[in-house]
Amino acid sequence: MMQRWSPETVAFMADAADYGQYYRELTKSLLPYLPLEGHICDAGCGIGSLALELSKHCREVTAVDLSAAALEQARKLPVPNNLRLIHGNIMELPHIYDAMVFCYFGKAHDILRLASTSCQGNIVVVRRDCRQHRFSAGPVERKPHSMDLLTQELRRLGIKYDHRPLSLELGQPFRSFEDAVAFFTLYNKSTVAVDPERIRRELIPLQHPIFKLYYPCVRDMEVIVFSSINVKKALKSP
């Protein structure tokens, strides 16, 4: 999945990151696979929330994204000296990293290419593991996820990988009921119209100075980890 960033999606994601503990908990799950004294790349970093959490534990983090809007939001964060934000195409940057993280970003062939050219350690991929679109008013046909193609290709090449399920709360806080309706309208991918009364029934009131309502949602994911060294060996094999 590649996020289509707009001022609206940036604002909603920034609110979700500020309110919840999702990125802190996700970082805890990824750290066992990362060299804390190494240089980590967050490929497709979006608004930078994961990169910021990684920078609290890792010696150096480079976060890359094509979206100027997303990176503009990232630069509003308290960016530490060991976190570098780059606006650009990760496929065109001639850097070598000690590990790379692809969180809801990247196609299978691109990840494998970067594993062979830009990394000398683990590749850590976080992908969705759900069949329903979380915020649509009706059913949405899901296309096969590109990460399914990744694991198929890893098996074809004989590359061992670890994978495990992961479920974390990533709900959405709202400043008003009107914001909630706007959110579900923005993310509705079905042909069914958004029902404001249904939304109202699913929201939880908050005692919070900024956010008045909350939509609880658990994000089901899968973490896939493999060594870039094994990718290089497999691709060089006849």
N, C-alpha and C positions, 0 to 999 in steps of 0.2 A: 504493500500500500504506500502510495506517495501522497502526502497531504497537499491539497490545493489551498494555499494560504491566501487569505483575503483579510482586510481589516476586521471583519466580523469573526472569522475563524481564529485569528490571532488573539482577539480580545477574549473569546470564550475559553480558549485553551489556556491563556494566561491566568484567568480566574480559577480554572480547575487546578492548575499547578500550584497557585498560591494557597488555595483552601485545603487541599488534601495532602496526603503523605505518599502519593503514588510514586513519584520519582525517587524519593528517599528509599522506599521499600524495594523498588526495582533495582536501584543501585546495589543494595545489600545482596540481592540475588545474583548480580553479575560479577561482583568483586572477586569471588573465588576463581574466576576464569581469567582474571586480568593481572598483569605484573604491576604491582603498586609503584615500583621504582622505574617503570617504563614510560614511554610516550604512547598515549592512547588516542585513537581517532574516533570521534563520534560522527559517522557518516550520515548525512541527512539529519542534522541536529535540530531543525525546526526552530522553536523559540528558545532553545538552549537549556531547558530545565534539567535534562539528564546530564548534559555536559557539565553543568555547574555542580551537580551532586558528585559526579565522578572526580572533579577537580579537588574535592575535599579529601580524597583518599589517594589519588594517583599523582605522581610527580609532575607530569605534564599532560595536558589534554588539548587536542586541536579539534574544533567543531566546525563542520563544513556544511553549507546549504546553498542551494541555488536561489532561494527566495530572499529578496531584499527586505520584504515586509516582515518575515519571520526573524531575520537577523537584527532588524531594527528593534524588535521587542527584546531579543536576547541581550542587546547592548544596554538595555535599561536595567538589567540585573546588576548586582554588585560583582562585576567580573574580576576574579583574582588574577594575580600576575602569572599563574601557571596555566591559565585558560586562554587559548587563542581562538578567535572567531574569524572564519574566512568565508567570504561571499564568492562562491565559485562552483565549478563542476568537479566533483571528487574524482571523476575519471581522467581529468586533465592535470591533476596536481602531482608533481614529481617528488612526493615525499615517501619515506619508508617509516612505518610505525611498528611498535612492539606488539600492538594488538589493535584490532578494529571492531567497533560495535556498529551494527546495522539494526536500528530499532524501528520497525515498521517502515523500512526503506530499502530499496534496491531490488533489482531483478536478479534471478539466479545467475545468469551468465556474467553480469556485471560484478557480482560479489566474488565469483570464482576468479575473474580476471584480476580484480584488485588483490585477492588473496595471493595470486602468483606474482604480482608486480609491486605491491605497495605495503606488504606486511611480512614480518619475520616471526610472528607468534600466532596467538589464537585469533580466530574469527568468531565473533559472538553475534548471533542473529536472533532477534526477538520478533516473532510473527504472531498474528492473530490466530486464534484457534476457536472460532465460533462460526456457526452456519447462518445466523440471522443478523440482519443489519440492526444495530442496537437502537437507533433513534428514528427509524422509519415508522410511519403510521400504519403501513401494511406490509405484506411479504415482498421481499426483493430477491430476485434470482442472483445467486452468488456464482461468480466465475471461479474456476480453479485458482487457488492462490499460488503465486509465483514461487513461494517457499516449498510447495510440494514438488515443484520442478527441481528445486535445489537439492532436496534430499534424494530424489531419484537420480540426479546427476552424481551426487556423492557416492551413492551405491554403485552406479555404473563404473565410476572410476576406481572403486575399491578403497575409498577414503573413509576411515572410521570417524564417526561423529557421536557426540553425546547429545541427548535431548531429554527435556523434562517439561512437564506442564507447569504453568504458573498462573495463579489467579490473584488479581489485586484490585482493590476498590479504586475506581476512577470515575466518580460521579461528577455531576455538573452543578455548581452553585449558581444562583441567579440573584440579581439585584432587585428584580421585580417580576411579577407574573408576565408582563408584556415581554420582558427579555426571554422568559421561558418559551413563550409561543414563537418568538422570532428564532430561537435556537432550533426548535423542532421543525420549523418550517425550512430553515436553512439546510438541515441535515436529512430531511425527508427524501428518500430516493425511490419511494413507491408511487403508484398512481392514486393511492388513497389520500384524501385531504386530511390535514391535521385537525384534530378535534380538541379545541381548547378545554372543554370540560373533562375530557379524559386526561389531559395533561394535569389539570388542577388536582384530580383525584390521586395522581401518582407522585405529587410533590410533597416534600416534608418541610414544615416551617422550621426556620432556624432562629436562634437567639445569637445574632452576629452583628457587629457594627456596620458591615457592608452588605453581606449576603442575607437575603430574606427567605429564600427557598432553596431546596436541594433536591436533585434527582439522583437517587442512589443507583449505581451501576457497577457491576463487577466485570472487569476486562479479563477474559480468558485468553491466555497466550501460550506459546511454546518457545522455549529457549533452545537453540541449536548451536553447538560449539564444535569446531574442528580446527585442525592445525594448518596454517598456511604452508608449512614445510611439507606436509603430506600432499598438498595440492600441487606444489612445484614438482615433487617427485613423480606424481601421477601424470602430469601434463608432459613431462620429459620422456616418459616411458614410451616405447614404440608401440 
